[in-house]
């Protein structure tokens, strides 16, 4: 009988800290450009996948940021969509 594998380490983080990452923005940009996921490059980056998920529910013309700040409407969509 084999031993169960250890789960990934988890830690608390804010929605803002997730959405402000380069990986999140890269996931958004790839979906909006119609590119398939690049899991080989981004395999362990949860923010990348979250960005891809957000881009599928957010309006395509909604900016992730306004200037240097996260778009408050974009944050609201993240919260309402229950992206893990």
PyMOL Python script that loads the backbone (N, CA, C, O; Angstrom):
from pymol import cmd

cmd.read_pdbstr("""\
ATOM      1  N   UNK A   1       0.834  -1.171   0.000  1.00  0.00           N
ATOM      2  CA  UNK A   1       0.000   0.000   0.000  1.00  0.00           C
ATOM      3  C   UNK A   1       0.890   1.249   0.000  1.00  0.00           C
ATOM      4  O   UNK A   1       1.827   1.347   0.792  1.00  0.00           O
ATOM      5  N   UNK A   2       0.600   2.175  -0.866  1.00  0.00           N
ATOM      6  CA  UNK A   2       1.440   3.367  -0.939  1.00  0.00           C
ATOM      7  C   UNK A   2       0.942   4.450   0.006  1.00  0.00           C
ATOM      8  O   UNK A   2      -0.238   4.513   0.348  1.00  0.00           O
ATOM      9  N   UNK A   3       1.860   5.282   0.411  1.00  0.00           N
ATOM     10  CA  UNK A   3       1.533   6.404   1.284  1.00  0.00           C
ATOM     11  C   UNK A   3       0.861   7.526   0.510  1.00  0.00           C
ATOM     12  O   UNK A   3       1.198   7.757  -0.651  1.00  0.00           O
ATOM     13  N   UNK A   4      -0.080   8.225   1.129  1.00  0.00           N
ATOM     14  CA  UNK A   4      -0.667   9.378   0.439  1.00  0.00           C
ATOM     15  C   UNK A   4       0.396  10.455   0.245  1.00  0.00           C
ATOM     16  O   UNK A   4       1.267  10.644   1.094  1.00  0.00           O
ATOM     17  N   UNK A   5       0.315  11.146  -0.865  1.00  0.00           N
ATOM     18  CA  UNK A   5       1.259  12.228  -1.126  1.00  0.00           C
ATOM     19  C   UNK A   5       0.920  13.440  -0.285  1.00  0.00           C
ATOM     20  O   UNK A   5      -0.240  13.692   0.039  1.00  0.00           O
ATOM     21  N   UNK A   6       1.945  14.176   0.058  1.00  0.00           N
ATOM     22  CA  UNK A   6       1.754  15.408   0.803  1.00  0.00           C
ATOM     23  C   UNK A   6       1.097  16.442  -0.110  1.00  0.00           C
ATOM     24  O   UNK A   6       1.453  16.559  -1.282  1.00  0.00           O
ATOM     25  N   UNK A   7       0.163  17.169   0.419  1.00  0.00           N
ATOM     26  CA  UNK A   7      -0.480  18.237  -0.335  1.00  0.00           C
ATOM     27  C   UNK A   7       0.458  19.425  -0.453  1.00  0.00           C
ATOM     28  O   UNK A   7       1.456  19.519   0.261  1.00  0.00           O
ATOM     29  N   UNK A   8       0.128  20.323  -1.358  1.00  0.00           N
ATOM     30  CA  UNK A   8       0.934  21.537  -1.528  1.00  0.00           C
ATOM     31  C   UNK A   8       0.833  22.391  -0.275  1.00  0.00           C
ATOM     32  O   UNK A   8      -0.208  22.437   0.381  1.00  0.00           O
ATOM     33  N   UNK A   9       1.922  23.061   0.045  1.00  0.00           N
ATOM     34  CA  UNK A   9       1.893  23.996   1.166  1.00  0.00           C
ATOM     35  C   UNK A   9       0.978  25.161   0.802  1.00  0.00           C
ATOM     36  O   UNK A   9       0.968  25.616  -0.342  1.00  0.00           O
ATOM     37  N   UNK A  10       0.227  25.630   1.759  1.00  0.00           N
ATOM     38  CA  UNK A  10      -0.673  26.747   1.522  1.00  0.00           C
ATOM     39  C   UNK A  10      -0.350  27.879   2.487  1.00  0.00           C
ATOM     40  O   UNK A  10       0.271  27.671   3.529  1.00  0.00           O
ATOM     41  N   UNK A  11      -0.774  29.051   2.127  1.00  0.00           N
ATOM     42  CA  UNK A  11      -0.598  30.215   2.991  1.00  0.00           C
ATOM     43  C   UNK A  11      -1.685  31.223   2.652  1.00  0.00           C
ATOM     44  O   UNK A  11      -2.211  31.234   1.539  1.00  0.00           O
ATOM     45  N   UNK A  12      -2.010  32.053   3.602  1.00  0.00           N
ATOM     46  CA  UNK A  12      -3.034  33.080   3.389  1.00  0.00           C
ATOM     47  C   UNK A  12      -2.447  34.210   2.548  1.00  0.00           C
ATOM     48  O   UNK A  12      -1.297  34.608   2.732  1.00  0.00           O
ATOM     49  N   UNK A  13      -3.254  34.716   1.628  1.00  0.00           N
ATOM     50  CA  UNK A  13      -2.835  35.862   0.825  1.00  0.00           C
ATOM     51  C   UNK A  13      -4.077  36.627   0.381  1.00  0.00           C
ATOM     52  O   UNK A  13      -5.184  36.088   0.361  1.00  0.00           O
ATOM     53  N   UNK A  14      -3.875  37.866   0.035  1.00  0.00           N
ATOM     54  CA  UNK A  14      -5.010  38.703  -0.359  1.00  0.00           C
ATOM     55  C   UNK A  14      -5.260  38.599  -1.857  1.00  0.00           C
ATOM     56  O   UNK A  14      -4.380  38.213  -2.628  1.00  0.00           O
ATOM     57  N   UNK A  15      -6.475  38.950  -2.249  1.00  0.00           N
ATOM     58  CA  UNK A  15      -6.810  39.002  -3.667  1.00  0.00           C
ATOM     59  C   UNK A  15      -5.893  39.997  -4.373  1.00  0.00           C
ATOM     60  O   UNK A  15      -5.417  39.736  -5.477  1.00  0.00           O
ATOM     61  N   UNK A  16      -5.650  41.131  -3.735  1.00  0.00           N
ATOM     62  CA  UNK A  16      -4.765  42.132  -4.343  1.00  0.00           C
ATOM     63  C   UNK A  16      -3.376  41.564  -4.603  1.00  0.00           C
ATOM     64  O   UNK A  16      -2.801  41.805  -5.665  1.00  0.00           O
ATOM     65  N   UNK A  17      -2.829  40.814  -3.649  1.00  0.00           N
ATOM     66  CA  UNK A  17      -1.486  40.267  -3.840  1.00  0.00           C
ATOM     67  C   UNK A  17      -1.468  39.227  -4.957  1.00  0.00           C
ATOM     68  O   UNK A  17      -0.459  39.089  -5.649  1.00  0.00           O
ATOM     69  N   UNK A  18      -2.548  38.503  -5.144  1.00  0.00           N
ATOM     70  CA  UNK A  18      -2.643  37.523  -6.234  1.00  0.00           C
ATOM     71  C   UNK A  18      -2.701  38.246  -7.573  1.00  0.00           C
ATOM     72  O   UNK A  18      -1.942  37.938  -8.493  1.00  0.00           O
ATOM     73  N   UNK A  19      -3.615  39.215  -7.670  1.00  0.00           N
ATOM     74  CA  UNK A  19      -3.852  39.886  -8.954  1.00  0.00           C
ATOM     75  C   UNK A  19      -2.714  40.810  -9.370  1.00  0.00           C
ATOM     76  O   UNK A  19      -2.607  41.166 -10.544  1.00  0.00           O
ATOM     77  N   UNK A  20      -1.871  41.201  -8.433  1.00  0.00           N
ATOM     78  CA  UNK A  20      -0.766  42.107  -8.739  1.00  0.00           C
ATOM     79  C   UNK A  20       0.471  41.386  -9.273  1.00  0.00           C
ATOM     80  O   UNK A  20       1.451  42.037  -9.634  1.00  0.00           O
ATOM     81  N   UNK A  21       0.442  40.064  -9.327  1.00  0.00           N
ATOM     82  CA  UNK A  21       1.631  39.324  -9.760  1.00  0.00           C
ATOM     83  C   UNK A  21       1.789  39.331 -11.281  1.00  0.00           C
ATOM     84  O   UNK A  21       0.818  39.472 -12.025  1.00  0.00           O
ATOM     85  N   UNK A  22       3.020  39.176 -11.712  1.00  0.00           N
ATOM     86  CA  UNK A  22       3.297  39.060 -13.147  1.00  0.00           C
ATOM     87  C   UNK A  22       2.662  37.802 -13.727  1.00  0.00           C
ATOM     88  O   UNK A  22       2.188  37.799 -14.863  1.00  0.00           O
ATOM     89  N   UNK A  23       2.659  36.744 -12.938  1.00  0.00           N
ATOM     90  CA  UNK A  23       2.092  35.479 -13.425  1.00  0.00           C
ATOM     91  C   UNK A  23       0.599  35.625 -13.704  1.00  0.00           C
ATOM     92  O   UNK A  23       0.106  35.110 -14.708  1.00  0.00           O
ATOM     93  N   UNK A  24      -0.121  36.319 -12.834  1.00  0.00           N
ATOM     94  CA  UNK A  24      -1.552  36.551 -13.051  1.00  0.00           C
ATOM     95  C   UNK A  24      -1.743  37.324 -14.353  1.00  0.00           C
ATOM     96  O   UNK A  24      -2.561  36.944 -15.191  1.00  0.00           O
ATOM     97  N   UNK A  25      -0.988  38.407 -14.520  1.00  0.00           N
ATOM     98  CA  UNK A  25      -1.097  39.221 -15.736  1.00  0.00           C
ATOM     99  C   UNK A  25      -0.738  38.417 -16.980  1.00  0.00           C
ATOM    100  O   UNK A  25      -1.353  38.600 -18.030  1.00  0.00           O
ATOM    101  N   UNK A  26       0.246  37.532 -16.874  1.00  0.00           N
ATOM    102  CA  UNK A  26       0.635  36.685 -18.010  1.00  0.00           C
ATOM    103  C   UNK A  26      -0.512  35.746 -18.383  1.00  0.00           C
ATOM    104  O   UNK A  26      -0.798  35.557 -19.565  1.00  0.00           O
ATOM    105  N   UNK A  27      -1.164  35.160 -17.389  1.00  0.00           N
ATOM    106  CA  UNK A  27      -2.309  34.296 -17.663  1.00  0.00           C
ATOM    107  C   UNK A  27      -3.433  35.047 -18.362  1.00  0.00           C
ATOM    108  O   UNK A  27      -4.039  34.535 -19.303  1.00  0.00           O
ATOM    109  N   UNK A  28      -3.710  36.262 -17.898  1.00  0.00           N
ATOM    110  CA  UNK A  28      -4.739  37.094 -18.523  1.00  0.00           C
ATOM    111  C   UNK A  28      -4.364  37.384 -19.976  1.00  0.00           C
ATOM    112  O   UNK A  28      -5.183  37.216 -20.879  1.00  0.00           O
ATOM    113  N   UNK A  29      -3.137  37.815 -20.194  1.00  0.00           N
ATOM    114  CA  UNK A  29      -2.685  38.183 -21.538  1.00  0.00           C
ATOM    115  C   UNK A  29      -2.761  36.997 -22.502  1.00  0.00           C
ATOM    116  O   UNK A  29      -3.136  37.165 -23.662  1.00  0.00           O
ATOM    117  N   UNK A  30      -2.410  35.813 -22.032  1.00  0.00           N
ATOM    118  CA  UNK A  30      -2.436  34.641 -22.908  1.00  0.00           C
ATOM    119  C   UNK A  30      -3.852  34.274 -23.311  1.00  0.00           C
ATOM    120  O   UNK A  30      -4.097  33.948 -24.473  1.00  0.00           O
ATOM    121  N   UNK A  31      -4.786  34.322 -22.377  1.00  0.00           N
ATOM    122  CA  UNK A  31      -6.178  34.021 -22.715  1.00  0.00           C
ATOM    123  C   UNK A  31      -6.699  35.050 -23.707  1.00  0.00           C
ATOM    124  O   UNK A  31      -7.329  34.695 -24.703  1.00  0.00           O
ATOM    125  N   UNK A  32      -6.439  36.314 -23.439  1.00  0.00           N
ATOM    126  CA  UNK A  32      -6.944  37.376 -24.314  1.00  0.00           C
ATOM    127  C   UNK A  32      -6.314  37.326 -25.704  1.00  0.00           C
ATOM    128  O   UNK A  32      -6.915  37.791 -26.672  1.00  0.00           O
ATOM    129  N   UNK A  33      -5.126  36.774 -25.809  1.00  0.00           N
ATOM    130  CA  UNK A  33      -4.469  36.625 -27.111  1.00  0.00           C
ATOM    131  C   UNK A  33      -4.870  35.322 -27.803  1.00  0.00           C
ATOM    132  O   UNK A  33      -4.459  35.062 -28.935  1.00  0.00           O
ATOM    133  N   UNK A  34      -5.674  34.504 -27.117  1.00  0.00           N
ATOM    134  CA  UNK A  34      -6.125  33.247 -27.698  1.00  0.00           C
ATOM    135  C   UNK A  34      -5.093  32.140 -27.659  1.00  0.00           C
ATOM    136  O   UNK A  34      -5.219  31.143 -28.370  1.00  0.00           O
ATOM    137  N   UNK A  35      -4.064  32.310 -26.826  1.00  0.00           N
ATOM    138  CA  UNK A  35      -3.022  31.283 -26.728  1.00  0.00           C
ATOM    139  C   UNK A  35      -3.441  30.179 -25.754  1.00  0.00           C
ATOM    140  O   UNK A  35      -4.121  30.446 -24.763  1.00  0.00           O
ATOM    141  N   UNK A  36      -3.037  28.954 -26.034  1.00  0.00           N
ATOM    142  CA  UNK A  36      -3.313  27.865 -25.099  1.00  0.00           C
ATOM    143  C   UNK A  36      -2.438  28.013 -23.863  1.00  0.00           C
ATOM    144  O   UNK A  36      -1.435  28.727 -23.895  1.00  0.00           O
ATOM    145  N   UNK A  37      -2.808  27.346 -22.777  1.00  0.00           N
ATOM    146  CA  UNK A  37      -1.992  27.432 -21.563  1.00  0.00           C
ATOM    147  C   UNK A  37      -0.589  26.882 -21.789  1.00  0.00           C
ATOM    148  O   UNK A  37      -0.396  25.914 -22.525  1.00  0.00           O
ATOM    149  N   UNK A  38       0.375  27.509 -21.151  1.00  0.00           N
ATOM    150  CA  UNK A  38       1.771  27.066 -21.225  1.00  0.00           C
ATOM    151  C   UNK A  38       2.135  26.459 -19.870  1.00  0.00           C
ATOM    152  O   UNK A  38       2.884  27.046 -19.089  1.00  0.00           O
ATOM    153  N   UNK A  39       1.587  25.273 -19.613  1.00  0.00           N
ATOM    154  CA  UNK A  39       1.795  24.651 -18.307  1.00  0.00           C
ATOM    155  C   UNK A  39       3.230  24.193 -18.103  1.00  0.00           C
ATOM    156  O   UNK A  39       3.679  24.080 -16.962  1.00  0.00           O
ATOM    157  N   UNK A  40       3.956  23.928 -19.178  1.00  0.00           N
ATOM    158  CA  UNK A  40       5.367  23.546 -19.016  1.00  0.00           C
ATOM    159  C   UNK A  40       6.139  24.687 -18.368  1.00  0.00           C
ATOM    160  O   UNK A  40       6.975  24.457 -17.494  1.00  0.00           O
ATOM    161  N   UNK A  41       5.865  25.905 -18.790  1.00  0.00           N
ATOM    162  CA  UNK A  41       6.566  27.072 -18.241  1.00  0.00           C
ATOM    163  C   UNK A  41       5.993  27.497 -16.887  1.00  0.00           C
ATOM    164  O   UNK A  41       6.729  27.985 -16.030  1.00  0.00           O
ATOM    165  N   UNK A  42       4.713  27.317 -16.693  1.00  0.00           N
ATOM    166  CA  UNK A  42       4.018  27.864 -15.528  1.00  0.00           C
ATOM    167  C   UNK A  42       3.375  26.795 -14.660  1.00  0.00           C
ATOM    168  O   UNK A  42       2.368  27.064 -14.004  1.00  0.00           O
ATOM    169  N   UNK A  43       3.920  25.613 -14.640  1.00  0.00           N
ATOM    170  CA  UNK A  43       3.285  24.470 -13.996  1.00  0.00           C
ATOM    171  C   UNK A  43       2.965  24.666 -12.518  1.00  0.00           C
ATOM    172  O   UNK A  43       1.922  24.197 -12.063  1.00  0.00           O
ATOM    173  N   UNK A  44       3.801  25.326 -11.769  1.00  0.00           N
ATOM    174  CA  UNK A  44       3.581  25.435 -10.332  1.00  0.00           C
ATOM    175  C   UNK A  44       3.103  26.819  -9.913  1.00  0.00           C
ATOM    176  O   UNK A  44       3.132  27.153  -8.728  1.00  0.00           O
ATOM    177  N   UNK A  45       2.675  27.608 -10.855  1.00  0.00           N
ATOM    178  CA  UNK A  45       2.296  28.979 -10.556  1.00  0.00           C
ATOM    179  C   UNK A  45       0.784  29.108 -10.504  1.00  0.00           C
ATOM    180  O   UNK A  45       0.133  29.220 -11.543  1.00  0.00           O
ATOM    181  N   UNK A  46       0.226  29.094  -9.319  1.00  0.00           N
ATOM    182  CA  UNK A  46      -1.230  29.178  -9.163  1.00  0.00           C
ATOM    183  C   UNK A  46      -1.765  30.505  -9.665  1.00  0.00           C
ATOM    184  O   UNK A  46      -2.875  30.563 -10.194  1.00  0.00           O
ATOM    185  N   UNK A  47      -0.987  31.578  -9.508  1.00  0.00           N
ATOM    186  CA  UNK A  47      -1.458  32.887  -9.950  1.00  0.00           C
ATOM    187  C   UNK A  47      -1.644  32.913 -11.469  1.00  0.00           C
ATOM    188  O   UNK A  47      -2.552  33.574 -11.972  1.00  0.00           O
ATOM    189  N   UNK A  48      -0.798  32.206 -12.189  1.00  0.00           N
ATOM    190  CA  UNK A  48      -0.932  32.105 -13.647  1.00  0.00           C
ATOM    191  C   UNK A  48      -2.290  31.504 -13.994  1.00  0.00           C
ATOM    192  O   UNK A  48      -3.019  32.053 -14.820  1.00  0.00           O
ATOM    193  N   UNK A  49      -2.625  30.404 -13.381  1.00  0.00           N
ATOM    194  CA  UNK A  49      -3.904  29.743 -13.665  1.00  0.00           C
ATOM    195  C   UNK A  49      -5.074  30.614 -13.216  1.00  0.00           C
ATOM    196  O   UNK A  49      -6.095  30.680 -13.901  1.00  0.00           O
ATOM    197  N   UNK A  50      -4.936  31.277 -12.083  1.00  0.00           N
ATOM    198  CA  UNK A  50      -5.999  32.185 -11.630  1.00  0.00           C
ATOM    199  C   UNK A  50      -6.206  33.317 -12.628  1.00  0.00           C
ATOM    200  O   UNK A  50      -7.342  33.718 -12.880  1.00  0.00           O
ATOM    201  N   UNK A  51      -5.124  33.835 -13.196  1.00  0.00           N
ATOM    202  CA  UNK A  51      -5.231  34.873 -14.217  1.00  0.00           C
ATOM    203  C   UNK A  51      -5.962  34.371 -15.446  1.00  0.00           C
ATOM    204  O   UNK A  51      -6.777  35.090 -16.024  1.00  0.00           O
ATOM    205  N   UNK A  52      -5.680  33.157 -15.843  1.00  0.00           N
ATOM    206  CA  UNK A  52      -6.379  32.560 -16.990  1.00  0.00           C
ATOM    207  C   UNK A  52      -7.859  32.410 -16.677  1.00  0.00           C
ATOM    208  O   UNK A  52      -8.702  32.701 -17.525  1.00  0.00           O
ATOM    209  N   UNK A  53      -8.184  31.961 -15.476  1.00  0.00           N
ATOM    210  CA  UNK A  53      -9.589  31.806 -15.107  1.00  0.00           C
ATOM    211  C   UNK A  53     -10.308  33.151 -15.077  1.00  0.00           C
ATOM    212  O   UNK A  53     -11.425  33.279 -15.579  1.00  0.00           O
ATOM    213  N   UNK A  54      -9.661  34.149 -14.485  1.00  0.00           N
ATOM    214  CA  UNK A  54     -10.269  35.475 -14.406  1.00  0.00           C
ATOM    215  C   UNK A  54     -10.550  36.011 -15.810  1.00  0.00           C
ATOM    216  O   UNK A  54     -11.608  36.592 -16.053  1.00  0.00           O
ATOM    217  N   UNK A  55      -9.610  35.818 -16.728  1.00  0.00           N
ATOM    218  CA  UNK A  55      -9.764  36.330 -18.087  1.00  0.00           C
ATOM    219  C   UNK A  55     -10.935  35.695 -18.822  1.00  0.00           C
ATOM    220  O   UNK A  55     -11.451  36.278 -19.775  1.00  0.00           O
ATOM    221  N   UNK A  56     -11.357  34.525 -18.401  1.00  0.00           N
ATOM    222  CA  UNK A  56     -12.500  33.886 -19.064  1.00  0.00           C
ATOM    223  C   UNK A  56     -13.831  34.444 -18.579  1.00  0.00           C
ATOM    224  O   UNK A  56     -14.837  34.301 -19.273  1.00  0.00           O
ATOM    225  N   UNK A  57     -13.867  35.071 -17.416  1.00  0.00           N
ATOM    226  CA  UNK A  57     -15.124  35.614 -16.898  1.00  0.00           C
ATOM    227  C   UNK A  57     -15.200  37.137 -16.970  1.00  0.00           C
ATOM    228  O   UNK A  57     -16.294  37.699 -16.936  1.00  0.00           O
ATOM    229  N   UNK A  58     -14.074  37.801 -17.066  1.00  0.00           N
ATOM    230  CA  UNK A  58     -14.054  39.266 -17.130  1.00  0.00           C
ATOM    231  C   UNK A  58     -14.296  39.727 -18.563  1.00  0.00           C
ATOM    232  O   UNK A  58     -13.925  39.029 -19.507  1.00  0.00           O
ATOM    233  N   UNK A  59     -14.913  40.892 -18.734  1.00  0.00           N
ATOM    234  CA  UNK A  59     -15.048  41.433 -20.089  1.00  0.00           C
ATOM    235  C   UNK A  59     -13.667  41.611 -20.728  1.00  0.00           C
ATOM    236  O   UNK A  59     -12.724  42.051 -20.069  1.00  0.00           O
ATOM    237  N   UNK A  60     -13.556  41.268 -22.006  1.00  0.00           N
ATOM    238  CA  UNK A  60     -12.250  41.323 -22.677  1.00  0.00           C
ATOM    239  C   UNK A  60     -11.650  42.716 -22.695  1.00  0.00           C
ATOM    240  O   UNK A  60     -10.429  42.863 -22.752  1.00  0.00           O
ATOM    241  N   UNK A  61     -12.488  43.738 -22.646  1.00  0.00           N
ATOM    242  CA  UNK A  61     -11.960  45.099 -22.703  1.00  0.00           C
ATOM    243  C   UNK A  61     -11.715  45.693 -21.316  1.00  0.00           C
ATOM    244  O   UNK A  61     -11.341  46.860 -21.204  1.00  0.00           O
ATOM    245  N   UNK A  62     -11.924  44.899 -20.251  1.00  0.00           N
ATOM    246  CA  UNK A  62     -11.692  45.400 -18.895  1.00  0.00           C
ATOM    247  C   UNK A  62     -10.208  45.350 -18.577  1.00  0.00           C
ATOM    248  O   UNK A  62      -9.600  44.281 -18.631  1.00  0.00           O
ATOM    249  N   UNK A  63      -9.616  46.489 -18.249  1.00  0.00           N
ATOM    250  CA  UNK A  63      -8.202  46.465 -17.885  1.00  0.00           C
ATOM    251  C   UNK A  63      -7.989  45.864 -16.496  1.00  0.00           C
ATOM    252  O   UNK A  63      -8.787  46.074 -15.583  1.00  0.00           O
ATOM    253  N   UNK A  64      -6.922  45.130 -16.361  1.00  0.00           N
ATOM    254  CA  UNK A  64      -6.555  44.573 -15.063  1.00  0.00           C
ATOM    255  C   UNK A  64      -6.111  45.698 -14.129  1.00  0.00           C
ATOM    256  O   UNK A  64      -6.407  45.692 -12.934  1.00  0.00           O
ATOM    257  N   UNK A  65      -5.398  46.657 -14.703  1.00  0.00           N
ATOM    258  CA  UNK A  65      -4.910  47.793 -13.922  1.00  0.00           C
ATOM    259  C   UNK A  65      -5.317  49.097 -14.596  1.00  0.00           C
ATOM    260  O   UNK A  65      -5.516  49.162 -15.809  1.00  0.00           O
ATOM    261  N   UNK A  66      -5.431  50.114 -13.782  1.00  0.00           N
ATOM    262  CA  UNK A  66      -5.607  51.472 -14.270  1.00  0.00           C
ATOM    263  C   UNK A  66      -4.400  52.237 -13.732  1.00  0.00           C
ATOM    264  O   UNK A  66      -4.267  52.458 -12.529  1.00  0.00           O
ATOM    265  N   UNK A  67      -3.543  52.627 -14.641  1.00  0.00           N
ATOM    266  CA  UNK A  67      -2.261  53.186 -14.209  1.00  0.00           C
ATOM    267  C   UNK A  67      -1.462  52.083 -13.536  1.00  0.00           C
ATOM    268  O   UNK A  67      -1.247  51.020 -14.118  1.00  0.00           O
ATOM    269  N   UNK A  68      -1.029  52.334 -12.326  1.00  0.00           N
ATOM    270  CA  UNK A  68      -0.262  51.324 -11.572  1.00  0.00           C
ATOM    271  C   UNK A  68      -1.122  50.575 -10.565  1.00  0.00           C
ATOM    272  O   UNK A  68      -0.636  49.670  -9.886  1.00  0.00           O
ATOM    273  N   UNK A  69      -2.389  50.942 -10.463  1.00  0.00           N
ATOM    274  CA  UNK A  69      -3.279  50.347  -9.462  1.00  0.00           C
ATOM    275  C   UNK A  69      -4.203  49.313 -10.094  1.00  0.00           C
ATOM    276  O   UNK A  69      -4.606  49.434 -11.251  1.00  0.00           O
ATOM    277  N   UNK A  70      -4.526  48.298  -9.308  1.00  0.00           N
ATOM    278  CA  UNK A  70      -5.493  47.320  -9.776  1.00  0.00           C
ATOM    279  C   UNK A  70      -6.842  47.999  -9.985  1.00  0.00           C
ATOM    280  O   UNK A  70      -7.240  48.876  -9.218  1.00  0.00           O
ATOM    281  N   UNK A  71      -7.527  47.582 -11.024  1.00  0.00           N
ATOM    282  CA  UNK A  71      -8.860  48.081 -11.334  1.00  0.00           C
ATOM    283  C   UNK A  71      -9.835  47.507 -10.294  1.00  0.00           C
ATOM    284  O   UNK A  71      -9.935  46.289 -10.146  1.00  0.00           O
ATOM    285  N   UNK A  72     -10.544  48.368  -9.585  1.00  0.00           N
ATOM    286  CA  UNK A  72     -11.470  47.896  -8.546  1.00  0.00           C
ATOM    287  C   UNK A  72     -12.572  47.010  -9.117  1.00  0.00           C
ATOM    288  O   UNK A  72     -13.020  46.078  -8.450  1.00  0.00           O
ATOM    289  N   UNK A  73     -13.013  47.288 -10.338  1.00  0.00           N
ATOM    290  CA  UNK A  73     -14.025  46.438 -10.975  1.00  0.00           C
ATOM    291  C   UNK A  73     -13.455  45.049 -11.271  1.00  0.00           C
ATOM    292  O   UNK A  73     -14.171  44.051 -11.187  1.00  0.00           O
ATOM    293  N   UNK A  74     -12.178  44.988 -11.613  1.00  0.00           N
ATOM    294  CA  UNK A  74     -11.530  43.694 -11.868  1.00  0.00           C
ATOM    295  C   UNK A  74     -11.443  42.872 -10.584  1.00  0.00           C
ATOM    296  O   UNK A  74     -11.659  41.660 -10.593  1.00  0.00           O
ATOM    297  N   UNK A  75     -11.130  43.539  -9.498  1.00  0.00           N
ATOM    298  CA  UNK A  75     -11.086  42.846  -8.199  1.00  0.00           C
ATOM    299  C   UNK A  75     -12.469  42.304  -7.853  1.00  0.00           C
ATOM    300  O   UNK A  75     -12.595  41.174  -7.383  1.00  0.00           O
ATOM    301  N   UNK A  76     -13.497  43.100  -8.083  1.00  0.00           N
ATOM    302  CA  UNK A  76     -14.867  42.673  -7.777  1.00  0.00           C
ATOM    303  C   UNK A  76     -15.241  41.424  -8.574  1.00  0.00           C
ATOM    304  O   UNK A  76     -15.878  40.515  -8.042  1.00  0.00           O
ATOM    305  N   UNK A  77     -14.853  41.378  -9.825  1.00  0.00           N
ATOM    306  CA  UNK A  77     -15.139  40.195 -10.645  1.00  0.00           C
ATOM    307  C   UNK A  77     -14.414  38.976 -10.085  1.00  0.00           C
ATOM    308  O   UNK A  77     -14.986  37.887 -10.032  1.00  0.00           O
ATOM    309  N   UNK A  78     -13.185  39.145  -9.674  1.00  0.00           N
ATOM    310  CA  UNK A  78     -12.437  38.035  -9.068  1.00  0.00           C
ATOM    311  C   UNK A  78     -13.196  37.503  -7.857  1.00  0.00           C
ATOM    312  O   UNK A  78     -13.384  36.294  -7.720  1.00  0.00           O
ATOM    313  N   UNK A  79     -13.628  38.397  -6.989  1.00  0.00           N
ATOM    314  CA  UNK A  79     -14.336  37.995  -5.773  1.00  0.00           C
ATOM    315  C   UNK A  79     -15.672  37.321  -6.083  1.00  0.00           C
ATOM    316  O   UNK A  79     -16.026  36.327  -5.448  1.00  0.00           O
ATOM    317  N   UNK A  80     -16.404  37.847  -7.037  1.00  0.00           N
ATOM    318  CA  UNK A  80     -17.713  37.307  -7.367  1.00  0.00           C
ATOM    319  C   UNK A  80     -17.628  35.974  -8.093  1.00  0.00           C
ATOM    320  O   UNK A  80     -18.552  35.165  -8.008  1.00  0.00           O
ATOM    321  N   UNK A  81     -16.545  35.734  -8.799  1.00  0.00           N
ATOM    322  CA  UNK A  81     -16.421  34.507  -9.581  1.00  0.00           C
ATOM    323  C   UNK A  81     -15.933  33.323  -8.745  1.00  0.00           C
ATOM    324  O   UNK A  81     -15.939  32.183  -9.210  1.00  0.00           O
ATOM    325  N   UNK A  82     -15.521  33.594  -7.535  1.00  0.00           N
ATOM    326  CA  UNK A  82     -15.069  32.553  -6.612  1.00  0.00           C
ATOM    327  C   UNK A  82     -13.898  31.750  -7.169  1.00  0.00           C
ATOM    328  O   UNK A  82     -13.841  30.530  -7.020  1.00  0.00           O
ATOM    329  N   UNK A  83     -12.972  32.445  -7.806  1.00  0.00           N
ATOM    330  CA  UNK A  83     -11.760  31.781  -8.304  1.00  0.00           C
ATOM    331  C   UNK A  83     -10.963  31.314  -7.074  1.00  0.00           C
ATOM    332  O   UNK A  83     -10.715  32.097  -6.157  1.00  0.00           O
ATOM    333  N   UNK A  84     -10.569  30.041  -7.064  1.00  0.00           N
ATOM    334  CA  UNK A  84      -9.864  29.523  -5.869  1.00  0.00           C
ATOM    335  C   UNK A  84      -8.486  30.123  -5.672  1.00  0.00           C
ATOM    336  O   UNK A  84      -7.793  29.778  -4.715  1.00  0.00           O
TER     337      UNK A  84
END
""", "prot")
cmd.dss("prot")
cmd.show_as("cartoon", "prot")
cmd.util.cbc("prot")
cmd.orient("prot")
